[in-house]
């Protein structure tokens, strides 16, 4: 599921197309969370593919690690990341927040 799947498109003047504001859920700590230290070549989409089997869920790792720049797939080398494991609950919360 891409993060903009089913998010309404809002149209403005001159044909410009924008998505409605997307709301993201809080990602609470869980004893089952996985912690990794990034190495050369790590990106959020690749880690999402490795841990979730779906590269489009990179945003879950991103919002769980608020100290990361939220506008990039790239992670500074040697950064400790929390990989949430309760993906179903996060997706459920995301859908409820965005009325998807």
NUTOR-580176 format. One record per residue (C-alpha): residue in three letters; x, y, z. Coordinates in Angstrom, 2 decimals. Layout:
NUTOR-580176
{ALA {X Y Z}}
...
END
This chain:
NUTOR-580176
{UNK {0.00 0.00 0.00}}
{UNK {1.48 3.33 -1.03}}
{UNK {1.06 6.09 1.46}}
{UNK {-1.10 8.12 -0.93}}
{UNK {-3.36 5.23 -1.89}}
{UNK {-6.96 6.41 -1.44}}
{UNK {-5.93 9.89 -0.23}}
{UNK {-8.26 12.34 -2.00}}
{UNK {-6.89 14.62 -4.68}}
{UNK {-7.67 18.30 -4.21}}
{UNK {-7.60 20.43 -7.36}}
{UNK {-6.75 24.10 -7.40}}
{UNK {-6.72 26.79 -10.09}}
{UNK {-4.91 26.30 -13.38}}
{UNK {-5.20 22.53 -13.18}}
{UNK {-2.64 22.07 -10.41}}
{UNK {-3.28 18.82 -8.59}}
{UNK {-2.53 18.26 -4.92}}
{UNK {-3.25 15.49 -2.45}}
{UNK {-5.26 16.33 0.64}}
{UNK {-3.22 16.56 3.83}}
{UNK {-2.00 13.14 4.91}}
{UNK {-2.05 12.40 8.63}}
{UNK {0.36 9.92 10.17}}
{UNK {-0.25 7.94 13.35}}
{UNK {1.93 7.87 16.42}}
{UNK {4.13 4.78 16.41}}
{UNK {4.39 3.63 20.03}}
{UNK {7.40 1.74 21.30}}
{UNK {6.96 -2.01 21.44}}
{UNK {9.13 -4.70 23.02}}
{UNK {9.08 -6.49 19.65}}
{UNK {10.61 -3.52 17.75}}
{UNK {13.83 -4.29 15.92}}
{UNK {16.85 -2.00 16.21}}
{UNK {19.48 -1.81 13.48}}
{UNK {22.52 0.37 12.82}}
{UNK {22.67 1.56 9.23}}
{UNK {25.51 0.62 6.96}}
{UNK {26.59 1.56 3.45}}
{UNK {23.73 1.30 0.97}}
{UNK {20.89 1.30 3.50}}
{UNK {17.79 3.29 2.52}}
{UNK {14.36 3.40 4.10}}
{UNK {12.67 1.72 1.14}}
{UNK {15.21 -1.10 1.09}}
{UNK {14.82 -1.68 4.83}}
{UNK {11.02 -1.70 4.47}}
{UNK {11.36 -4.32 1.73}}
{UNK {13.68 -6.39 3.92}}
{UNK {11.56 -6.26 7.09}}
{UNK {8.02 -5.85 5.72}}
{UNK {8.25 -7.32 2.24}}
{UNK {6.95 -4.02 0.82}}
{UNK {9.22 -1.09 -0.05}}
{UNK {6.27 1.35 -0.12}}
{UNK {5.99 1.07 3.69}}
{UNK {9.25 3.01 4.18}}
{UNK {7.25 5.84 5.75}}
{UNK {6.53 3.65 8.80}}
{UNK {10.24 3.45 9.60}}
{UNK {10.60 7.15 8.89}}
{UNK {7.84 8.31 11.25}}
{UNK {9.05 5.92 13.96}}
{UNK {12.44 7.65 13.85}}
{UNK {11.53 11.30 14.24}}
{UNK {15.16 12.42 14.35}}
{UNK {15.54 11.51 10.66}}
{UNK {14.96 14.04 7.91}}
{UNK {11.38 13.28 6.86}}
{UNK {11.95 14.20 3.22}}
{UNK {14.47 11.56 2.17}}
{UNK {14.90 7.81 1.79}}
{UNK {18.58 8.12 2.66}}
{UNK {19.84 7.58 6.18}}
{UNK {23.12 8.82 7.63}}
{UNK {25.65 6.01 7.97}}
{UNK {25.83 4.54 11.48}}
{UNK {22.36 5.73 12.54}}
{UNK {20.47 3.47 14.94}}
{UNK {16.95 2.91 13.61}}
{UNK {13.87 1.49 15.22}}
{UNK {11.97 -0.84 12.91}}
{UNK {8.39 -1.18 14.24}}
{UNK {6.97 -4.68 13.99}}
{UNK {3.29 -3.88 14.62}}
{UNK {2.70 -2.89 10.98}}
{UNK {-0.94 -3.97 10.88}}
{UNK {-1.83 -1.68 13.79}}
{UNK {0.05 1.24 12.24}}
{UNK {-1.72 0.76 8.90}}
{UNK {-5.09 0.49 10.66}}
{UNK {-4.42 3.78 12.50}}
{UNK {-3.25 5.43 9.28}}
{UNK {-6.44 4.41 7.48}}
{UNK {-8.63 5.67 10.33}}
{UNK {-6.84 9.03 10.50}}
{UNK {-7.23 9.56 6.78}}
{UNK {-10.72 8.06 6.41}}
{UNK {-9.39 5.56 3.88}}
END
